[in-house]
Amino acid sequence: MMNKPIIALDFPGEQEVFQFLNHFEEKLFVKVGMELFYQEGPDIVRKIKDLGHDIFLDLKLHDIPNTVKSAMKGLARLGVDLVNVHAAGGKQMMEAALEGLEAGSVGKRPLLIAVTQLTSTTEEQMQKEQKIPLTLLESVLHYAQLTKEAGLDGVVCSVHEAKQIAERCGEAFLRVTPGIRLLGGDAHDQKRVATPDFARENGSSYIVVGRAVTKAENVVEAYQEVCRLWEGK
Ligand SMILES: O=c1ccn([C@@H]2O[C@H](COP(=O)(O)O)[C@@H](O)[C@H]2O)c(=O)[nH]1
């Protein structure tokens, strides 16, 4: 069975979140990112969890190992299902994140993944601005390998790198892919985009979908269309 699409709750506050969630009868897998978390704090996570939804807390930690370890210990106590860091923080930082998560977890440890190259980044941008003299795929594969060596559960990448990551790091190593759009949909600030059906055929373990659902005229219909394509029905 396919994993549920992860819906990015990129809303300015609690009111908009519950207005959105009230449209759905089923339990969703949702993503709480910086916009919502920095506005509402940890309480929003507890409230969404109390409604029975699964949560990816997407705060992309990137700091010195000691700070990340302590922060992860705190996040683990929120009982979320999936959390992340930036792989660019290094292997030691990722190992520290895992230690913190293990120390703070009550029961099952949340899955921990690392961002490779943001889906809003192009190869040209990466080479010029980050001064990385590789192809984008090489850089993503390098970060995926480093993430695996640090003992994490997978990475955030675009659909376009997912298959090669599975080949290099194994099928069980998660490929969580944002930048998902319905055919003809506006890419907005995303650069490495793909449709849900292309993601299914090209090695994504989870797709992350924000505006294609949350900004749709009928959010339930848009969600169902994403599910239909992702599940190959
Ligand atoms: O590389 C990354 C990492 C995280 N994201 C997050 O996913 C959603 C995508 O939203 P859309 O509206 O579907 O573009 C958003 O919350 C990002 O912070 C990403 O896009 N790329």
The ligand as an SDF file (V2000), in Angstrom:
LIG
                    3D

 21 22  0  0  0  0  0  0  0  0999 V2000
   13.3670   20.7060   -0.4530 O   0  0  0  0  0  0  0  0  0  0  0  0
   12.3050   21.0230    0.1090 C   0  0  0  0  0  0  0  0  0  0  0  0
   12.0850   20.8390    1.4600 C   0  0  0  0  0  0  0  0  0  0  0  0
   10.8720   21.1890    1.9970 C   0  0  0  0  0  0  0  0  0  0  0  0
    9.8910   21.7310    1.2460 N   0  0  0  0  0  0  0  0  0  0  0  0
    8.6060   22.0670    1.8980 C   0  0  0  0  0  0  0  0  0  0  0  0
    7.5400   21.3450    1.2560 O   0  0  0  0  0  0  0  0  0  0  0  0
    6.4060   22.1780    1.0740 C   0  0  0  0  0  0  0  0  0  0  0  0
    6.0820   22.2820   -0.3840 C   0  0  0  0  0  0  0  0  0  0  0  0
    5.0040   23.1530   -0.5900 O   0  0  0  0  0  0  0  0  0  0  0  0
    4.3560   23.4080   -2.0310 P   0  0  0  0  0  0  0  0  0  0  0  0
    3.2880   24.4180   -1.7510 O   0  0  0  0  0  0  0  0  0  0  0  0
    3.7950   22.0840   -2.4840 O   0  0  0  0  0  0  0  0  0  0  0  0
    5.4160   23.9250   -2.9360 O   0  0  0  0  0  0  0  0  0  0  0  0
    6.7250   23.5060    1.7380 C   0  0  0  0  0  0  0  0  0  0  0  0
    6.1730   23.4740    3.0310 O   0  0  0  0  0  0  0  0  0  0  0  0
    8.2330   23.5450    1.8320 C   0  0  0  0  0  0  0  0  0  0  0  0
    8.6900   24.2110    2.9820 O   0  0  0  0  0  0  0  0  0  0  0  0
   10.1190   21.9340   -0.0800 C   0  0  0  0  0  0  0  0  0  0  0  0
    9.2490   22.4470   -0.8100 O   0  0  0  0  0  0  0  0  0  0  0  0
   11.3190   21.5590   -0.6190 N   0  0  0  0  0  0  0  0  0  0  0  0
  1  2  2  0
  2  3  1  0
  2 21  1  0
  3  4  2  0
  4  5  1  0
  5  6  1  0
  5 19  1  0
  6  7  1  0
  6 17  1  0
  7  8  1  0
  8  9  1  0
  8 15  1  0
  9 10  1  0
 10 11  1  0
 11 12  2  0
 11 13  1  0
 11 14  1  0
 15 16  1  0
 15 17  1  0
 17 18  1  0
 19 20  2  0
 19 21  1  0
M  END
$$$$
